[in-house]
Amino acid sequence: QVQVAESGGGLVQAGGSLRLSCAASGRAFSSYNMGWFRQAPGKQRELVARVSTSGTTYYADSVKGRFAISRDNARNMVWLQMERLNPDDTAVYYCNRPVPQWDWGQGTQVTVSS
């Protein structure tokens, strides 16, 4: 079992940027694919970005070209660089492995004002 802790969220104006961080505890972090998810009010949690153990990335269409996921296995860290944010990006953001998921962290709130 790996525990994760997200940070870096906040309030930003439309068009702005944020960088989210995820610190993972536990051994063998480098052997897991990792992802960033988000859950907006009244909506289901969705995967927005994923990075494989080898560094291959995947992005949901809604964030492609604006978000970038990266990882540092030596530091057990995953980041999500978010650019050109818009109000539709408002959500609580979580990191976890895509499947099967560990227990969820508390997430970090991102609010984008218009």
Helices and strands as residue ranges (DSSP letters): E 3-7, E 10-13, E 18-25, G 29-31, E 34-39, E 46-51, E 57-59, E 67-72, E 77-82, G 87-89, E 91-96, E 108-113
